[in-house]
Amino acid sequence: MKRTNEFEVVPQSDADEELLRRLLDASAALWNEINYERRTNFENPDGDVWEIDEYRGRYGGTIGASTVQQIERKNREAWRSFFALREKGEANGKPGFWGNQDEGRNLRTYIRNTSYSVEWGEYSRLEILVGQDLKEEYGLGYRERLRLEVRGEPNWKGYEKQGRLKLYYDERSDQFRAFQPVTIGNSRLAQPLADESAALDIGANNIVACTTTTGEQYLYEGRDLFERFRETTQRIAELQSKLGDGRYSSKRIDRLSRRRTRRRDHAMDALVRDLIGRLYDGGVSTVYVGDLTDVLETHWSVRTNAKLHNFWAFRRFVERLSCTAEEFGITVEVRTEAWTSKTCPNCGSTKDTTRHQDTLTCLCGFEGHADLTASEMFLRRHETVARPMARPVCLKWDSHEWLESPHSPRPNEEYTNPQVASVDSA
């Protein structure tokens, strides 16, 4: 069974960092070229997205032939996923690019399992393959690999086999990070106690609303967390306004940005750990996550967009969720959640519903928590949901952990129309 180790990677010198950045940048440039060729072939009625040029001659000297192969394979996987979702009517766009040359590429690469090694111990280190041209330029021997320091303890140290390494630069935390898929024996796995499912709705005010097939619901309230994020953002904007022409940052601004990001990431990581633990205890084996693209398209206020575009790091959240879920033997699937936030669970209408803040009402008489209702409708698209729902558990962040609030919202499916209630009870 597969699991994932995540850890920080630290270059040991300025030259090593420069070499690593060039390797990641070249990998991103390669991805963009391959992806552009495939997108062009896709638009051509006579084109074939699987027929692309040979890139090892151009990029092998920089990133190595095996890494060229892994980038092409990863891009091919992205296109296969796109076509699979397209057949289901759930595709929300062709595979995208990793930044661009003018505004900066997303520094990222994928390294074959035989082209890197990790040694764990008091001085843990990662060694990765580098193209021969870069080796000569930076003084590495013919068989030498780039050696990098590793910080952090692995979740799965005694693994049987390692998979393709993902190595990237996280601009928000100013760190190089790595994801190492590993295979471990079944005897070490934590298996869910049952085969239940859960669905997560990601929102602007409530970070996560969750519904399970057993009728349990969890709500992670994010207003206070976002307010702290917004206050720091405003402070950064004030400092930026005082900078001279042509300057966009300073050491103080960089420190505030890193502190803001780490504070948010700490809360998100704790949320994931708390939620997955609850779902595991409830026998959940599959978690459906709503694609944030739908949220971005249906919210338009400046304040909401600030929450979603600046505060939310969706890709990182899903990666953390997937990695943590793997530790418990839980599968995470990202699916479209279009219209779930506007659908009445009682009559199925999307036209007769009205949302006001956290409440969703319908002309049929339904009244319930909007985000919890959305997560329930999202789950019902894929699974049979037990009813009625238990009283939702509301959790708030106290800067250290997520604590249950005594003022949890009432269960969904409350009827405010007396006629509807009387008919239903009859």
VMD Tcl script that draws the C-alpha trace (Angstrom):
set ca {
  {0.00 0.00 0.00}
  {1.19 3.53 -0.81}
  {1.84 6.31 1.66}
  {3.67 9.66 1.41}
  {6.54 11.29 3.29}
  {6.68 15.09 3.20}
  {9.75 17.04 4.25}
  {11.65 20.31 3.83}
  {14.71 20.37 1.57}
  {17.53 22.85 2.30}
  {20.44 23.62 -0.07}
  {23.79 23.60 1.72}
  {25.25 26.63 -0.10}
  {24.23 29.53 -2.34}
  {25.63 27.66 -5.33}
  {23.56 24.58 -4.50}
  {20.43 26.72 -4.20}
  {21.12 28.38 -7.55}
  {21.66 24.97 -9.16}
  {18.42 23.62 -7.64}
  {16.42 26.63 -8.81}
  {17.75 26.25 -12.35}
  {16.85 22.57 -12.35}
  {13.29 23.28 -11.15}
  {12.89 26.19 -13.58}
  {14.04 24.04 -16.51}
  {11.56 21.35 -15.47}
  {8.75 23.93 -15.46}
  {9.82 25.21 -18.89}
  {9.77 21.64 -20.21}
  {6.28 21.05 -18.81}
  {5.05 24.25 -20.44}
  {6.48 23.28 -23.84}
  {4.98 19.80 -23.70}
  {1.65 21.15 -22.49}
  {1.54 23.85 -25.16}
  {2.18 21.26 -27.86}
  {-0.58 19.01 -26.52}
  {-3.06 21.89 -26.18}
  {-2.28 22.89 -29.78}
  {-2.83 19.32 -30.98}
  {-6.08 19.16 -29.00}
  {-7.46 22.21 -30.83}
  {-6.40 20.76 -34.20}
  {-9.09 18.38 -35.60}
  {-6.31 16.31 -37.17}
  {-3.96 16.54 -34.18}
  {-3.06 13.86 -31.67}
  {-2.33 15.01 -28.12}
  {-0.20 11.92 -27.50}
  {2.18 12.67 -30.38}
  {4.80 15.15 -29.19}
  {8.39 16.08 -30.04}
  {11.48 14.54 -28.47}
  {12.74 16.79 -25.65}
  {15.60 14.77 -24.13}
  {18.15 16.33 -26.47}
  {17.22 19.86 -25.39}
  {16.64 19.33 -21.66}
  {18.62 16.20 -20.79}
  {21.84 18.12 -20.17}
  {20.10 20.29 -17.58}
  {17.69 18.03 -15.72}
  {18.75 14.57 -16.88}
  {17.08 12.22 -19.36}
  {15.16 10.32 -16.67}
  {13.63 13.54 -15.31}
  {12.63 14.59 -18.83}
  {10.80 11.28 -19.06}
  {9.06 11.83 -15.70}
  {7.87 15.33 -16.64}
  {6.44 14.01 -19.92}
  {4.79 11.12 -18.08}
  {3.28 13.44 -15.46}
  {1.87 15.65 -18.21}
  {0.43 12.61 -19.95}
  {-1.26 11.59 -16.69}
  {-2.79 15.08 -16.38}
  {-4.25 14.82 -19.87}
  {-5.62 11.34 -19.23}
  {-7.32 12.67 -16.11}
  {-8.75 15.55 -18.14}
  {-10.24 13.18 -20.74}
  {-11.66 10.90 -18.03}
  {-13.41 13.83 -16.32}
  {-14.55 15.12 -19.70}
  {-16.36 11.85 -20.39}
  {-18.19 12.27 -17.07}
  {-19.02 15.91 -17.83}
  {-16.89 17.09 -14.88}
  {-13.82 18.55 -16.63}
  {-13.22 22.19 -15.68}
  {-10.33 23.00 -17.99}
  {-7.38 21.53 -19.85}
  {-4.12 20.94 -17.94}
  {-2.57 24.31 -17.15}
  {0.91 25.77 -17.32}
  {3.49 26.07 -14.55}
  {3.74 29.85 -14.66}
  {5.59 31.65 -17.45}
  {8.98 33.17 -18.21}
  {7.91 36.81 -17.83}
  {6.08 36.53 -14.49}
  {8.05 33.59 -13.13}
  {7.57 29.86 -13.48}
  {6.30 27.57 -10.73}
  {9.50 25.84 -9.64}
  {8.68 22.13 -9.62}
  {9.99 18.81 -10.86}
  {9.38 15.05 -10.66}
  {12.33 12.67 -10.20}
  {12.30 8.97 -10.99}
  {12.56 6.61 -8.03}
  {15.98 5.38 -9.19}
  {17.31 8.92 -9.69}
  {17.28 10.03 -6.05}
  {18.06 8.65 -2.61}
  {17.10 9.71 0.93}
  {19.10 8.88 4.04}
  {17.35 9.33 7.39}
  {19.24 9.92 10.58}
  {20.82 12.65 12.68}
  {21.92 14.39 9.47}
  {19.24 13.39 6.96}
  {19.94 14.17 3.34}
  {18.48 13.91 -0.16}
  {20.61 13.31 -3.26}
  {19.11 13.93 -6.71}
  {20.21 13.43 -10.29}
  {21.39 16.51 -12.22}
  {22.03 16.84 -15.96}
  {25.65 16.58 -17.09}
  {25.80 20.20 -18.32}
  {24.80 21.53 -14.90}
  {27.23 19.14 -13.21}
  {30.13 20.54 -15.19}
  {29.04 24.13 -14.66}
  {28.78 23.73 -10.88}
  {31.77 21.43 -10.41}
  {30.00 18.15 -9.63}
  {31.73 14.90 -10.53}
  {30.53 12.66 -13.34}
  {28.72 10.27 -10.98}
  {28.02 12.83 -8.27}
  {24.53 13.97 -7.37}
  {23.31 17.22 -5.84}
  {23.23 16.72 -2.06}
  {20.59 18.60 -0.04}
  {19.80 18.70 3.67}
  {16.48 17.19 4.78}
  {14.51 18.62 7.72}
  {11.57 16.84 9.29}
  {10.83 13.30 10.36}
  {9.23 10.92 7.84}
  {5.77 9.51 8.56}
  {6.89 6.24 7.02}
  {10.55 5.53 7.60}
  {10.81 1.75 7.11}
  {9.26 1.61 3.64}
  {9.76 -1.21 1.17}
  {9.91 0.87 -2.02}
  {10.04 4.54 -2.96}
  {8.12 6.15 -5.80}
  {8.56 9.22 -8.01}
  {9.70 12.22 -5.95}
  {7.93 15.57 -6.26}
  {10.25 18.48 -5.46}
  {9.04 22.10 -5.50}
  {9.60 25.59 -4.15}
  {6.84 27.01 -1.93}
  {6.92 30.78 -2.38}
  {4.60 31.47 0.54}
  {6.78 29.76 3.12}
  {10.05 30.39 1.22}
  {10.95 26.71 1.42}
  {11.87 23.88 -0.90}
  {9.66 20.88 -0.12}
  {9.43 17.28 -1.25}
  {6.73 14.61 -1.44}
  {8.05 11.06 -1.46}
  {5.52 8.29 -2.23}
  {6.49 5.03 -0.54}
  {5.16 1.48 -0.39}
  {4.81 -0.19 2.99}
  {3.57 -3.57 4.18}
  {-0.14 -4.03 4.85}
  {0.55 -4.99 8.46}
  {1.55 -1.39 9.24}
  {-1.50 0.28 7.75}
  {-4.29 1.92 9.64}
  {-7.46 0.71 7.91}
  {-10.87 2.41 8.19}
  {-13.30 0.46 10.34}
  {-16.02 0.57 7.69}
  {-16.71 1.67 4.11}
  {-18.44 5.00 4.72}
  {-17.92 8.19 2.68}
  {-17.72 11.92 3.37}
  {-17.92 15.11 1.29}
  {-16.24 18.45 2.01}
  {-17.58 21.84 0.95}
  {-14.91 24.53 0.96}
  {-16.30 27.98 1.63}
  {-15.38 31.58 2.28}
  {-16.52 32.05 5.89}
  {-16.59 28.43 6.98}
  {-13.34 26.80 5.90}
  {-14.74 23.28 5.66}
  {-18.24 21.85 5.99}
  {-18.33 18.06 6.06}
  {-21.13 15.50 5.79}
  {-20.72 11.74 6.11}
  {-22.94 8.87 4.96}
  {-23.57 8.05 8.62}
  {-25.26 11.43 9.12}
  {-22.42 13.13 10.99}
  {-21.62 16.75 10.12}
  {-18.62 18.93 11.00}
  {-18.21 22.67 10.50}
  {-14.83 24.41 10.78}
  {-15.54 28.13 11.23}
  {-12.94 30.43 9.66}
  {-14.01 34.02 10.28}
  {-11.57 34.74 13.11}
  {-8.73 33.07 11.27}
  {-9.37 35.10 8.14}
  {-9.64 38.36 10.10}
  {-6.11 37.85 11.44}
  {-4.93 37.05 7.92}
  {-6.66 40.19 6.58}
  {-5.17 42.43 9.28}
  {-1.67 41.26 8.41}
  {-2.43 41.71 4.70}
  {-3.52 45.31 5.34}
  {-0.34 45.95 7.30}
  {1.72 44.59 4.41}
  {-0.18 46.86 2.00}
  {0.55 49.89 4.20}
  {4.26 49.10 4.25}
  {4.30 48.55 0.49}
  {2.70 51.95 -0.07}
  {5.68 53.56 1.66}
  {8.29 51.87 -0.53}
  {10.14 53.83 -3.17}
  {9.44 53.54 -6.88}
  {10.30 50.18 -8.35}
  {10.32 48.42 -4.97}
  {7.69 45.85 -4.05}
  {9.01 44.32 -0.86}
  {11.37 44.68 2.08}
  {12.78 42.44 4.80}
  {9.98 43.50 7.14}
  {7.31 42.80 4.52}
  {8.85 39.40 3.78}
  {8.82 38.53 7.49}
  {5.15 39.52 7.80}
  {4.26 37.52 4.68}
  {5.98 34.40 5.99}
  {4.38 34.80 9.41}
  {0.95 35.21 7.83}
  {1.43 32.12 5.69}
  {2.79 29.94 8.46}
  {-0.04 30.95 10.80}
  {-2.59 29.99 8.16}
  {-0.81 26.76 7.25}
  {-0.57 25.76 10.90}
  {-4.34 26.12 11.28}
  {-5.03 24.27 8.04}
  {-2.69 21.41 8.91}
  {-4.31 21.07 12.34}
  {-7.76 21.13 10.69}
  {-6.81 18.32 8.33}
  {-5.40 16.21 11.16}
  {-8.48 16.79 13.34}
  {-10.96 16.10 10.53}
  {-9.26 12.96 9.21}
  {-9.07 11.59 12.75}
  {-12.82 12.10 13.20}
  {-13.60 10.56 9.82}
  {-11.39 7.55 10.52}
  {-13.17 6.97 13.83}
  {-16.46 7.12 11.90}
  {-15.40 4.41 9.45}
  {-14.94 6.72 6.44}
  {-12.82 5.26 3.64}
  {-13.51 7.81 0.85}
  {-13.55 11.62 1.02}
  {-14.90 13.77 -1.82}
  {-13.48 17.30 -1.98}
  {-15.21 20.08 -3.89}
  {-13.11 21.75 -6.57}
  {-12.53 25.35 -5.49}
  {-12.98 26.46 -9.12}
  {-16.74 26.28 -8.60}
  {-16.50 28.53 -5.54}
  {-14.42 31.10 -7.41}
  {-16.98 31.25 -10.20}
  {-20.02 31.69 -7.92}
  {-18.64 34.32 -5.49}
  {-18.04 37.82 -6.74}
  {-17.67 40.25 -3.84}
  {-14.28 41.88 -3.27}
  {-14.15 40.61 0.31}
  {-15.03 37.06 -0.70}
  {-12.50 37.06 -3.52}
  {-9.83 38.16 -1.05}
  {-10.67 35.18 1.11}
  {-10.62 32.72 -1.74}
  {-7.72 34.00 -3.85}
  {-5.37 35.19 -1.11}
  {-6.31 33.28 2.02}
  {-7.03 29.89 0.43}
  {-4.11 27.75 -0.72}
  {-6.33 25.07 -2.24}
  {-3.66 22.94 -3.89}
  {-1.61 22.77 -0.70}
  {-4.73 21.95 1.35}
  {-5.68 19.05 -0.92}
  {-2.11 17.72 -0.90}
  {-2.00 17.86 2.89}
  {-5.44 16.26 3.09}
  {-4.41 13.46 0.73}
  {-1.14 12.79 2.57}
  {-2.82 12.68 5.97}
  {-5.68 10.56 4.67}
  {-3.16 8.08 3.26}
  {-1.81 7.49 6.75}
  {-5.26 6.22 7.72}
  {-5.97 4.29 4.52}
  {-8.52 6.88 3.34}
  {-8.88 7.85 -0.33}
  {-9.38 11.50 -1.38}
  {-11.14 12.37 -4.65}
  {-11.56 15.93 -6.04}
  {-14.92 16.33 -7.79}
  {-17.00 19.21 -9.13}
  {-19.57 20.58 -6.69}
  {-21.42 22.91 -9.08}
  {-24.91 23.93 -7.91}
  {-24.70 22.06 -4.61}
  {-24.74 25.36 -2.69}
  {-28.04 26.33 -4.33}
  {-29.90 23.01 -4.24}
  {-32.67 22.34 -1.72}
  {-32.25 18.87 -0.17}
  {-36.01 18.64 0.37}
  {-37.47 19.40 -3.08}
  {-34.34 19.53 -5.25}
  {-35.02 23.07 -6.51}
  {-32.17 25.42 -7.44}
  {-34.42 28.34 -8.45}
  {-36.55 28.68 -5.32}
  {-33.65 28.79 -2.85}
  {-32.20 31.90 -1.24}
  {-28.96 32.21 0.68}
  {-28.46 34.85 3.35}
  {-25.12 34.64 5.12}
  {-24.97 31.09 6.56}
  {-28.63 30.21 6.00}
  {-30.25 28.57 2.97}
  {-34.04 28.76 2.64}
  {-36.44 27.39 0.04}
  {-40.05 28.21 -0.85}
  {-40.93 24.61 0.02}
  {-40.25 25.48 3.66}
  {-36.73 24.17 4.07}
  {-34.27 26.14 6.18}
  {-30.78 24.97 7.06}
  {-27.12 25.87 7.27}
  {-25.98 26.73 3.73}
  {-22.50 25.19 3.79}
  {-23.57 22.03 5.60}
  {-26.43 21.65 3.13}
  {-23.97 22.07 0.25}
  {-21.70 19.35 1.62}
  {-24.73 17.07 2.06}
  {-25.93 17.62 -1.51}
  {-22.39 17.12 -2.77}
  {-22.21 13.78 -0.97}
  {-25.64 12.69 -2.22}
  {-24.37 13.01 -5.79}
  {-22.03 10.09 -5.13}
  {-23.43 8.11 -2.21}
  {-26.62 7.23 -0.33}
  {-26.83 9.50 2.71}
  {-28.40 8.37 5.98}
  {-31.08 10.71 7.38}
  {-31.83 12.49 9.57}
  {-28.59 14.33 10.22}
  {-27.11 14.39 13.70}
  {-26.56 17.74 15.39}
  {-23.53 19.28 13.60}
  {-20.27 19.70 15.45}
  {-18.96 23.27 15.09}
  {-15.24 23.86 15.66}
  {-13.27 27.08 16.14}
  {-9.54 27.76 16.00}
  {-7.89 29.10 19.17}
  {-4.42 29.58 17.57}
  {-3.35 26.14 18.82}
  {-6.10 23.61 18.11}
  {-9.65 23.23 16.84}
  {-12.09 23.19 19.75}
  {-15.77 22.27 19.69}
  {-18.10 25.21 20.16}
  {-21.17 24.82 22.40}
  {-23.14 26.90 19.88}
  {-23.28 24.45 17.00}
  {-25.84 25.14 14.26}
  {-29.04 23.12 14.35}
  {-29.36 20.15 11.99}
  {-30.42 20.73 8.40}
  {-33.92 20.18 7.12}
  {-35.70 22.54 9.48}
  {-39.12 23.59 8.17}
  {-40.34 27.12 8.77}
  {-43.55 26.73 6.81}
  {-46.22 25.33 9.23}
  {-48.17 23.79 6.35}
  {-45.12 21.91 5.13}
  {-44.38 20.72 8.66}
  {-47.91 19.50 9.27}
  {-48.10 17.69 5.95}
  {-44.71 16.10 6.52}
  {-45.64 14.90 10.01}
  {-48.90 13.41 8.75}
}
mol new
graphics top color blue
foreach p $ca { graphics top sphere $p radius 0.5 }
foreach p [lrange $ca 0 end-1] q [lrange $ca 1 end] { graphics top cylinder $p $q radius 0.2 }
display resetview
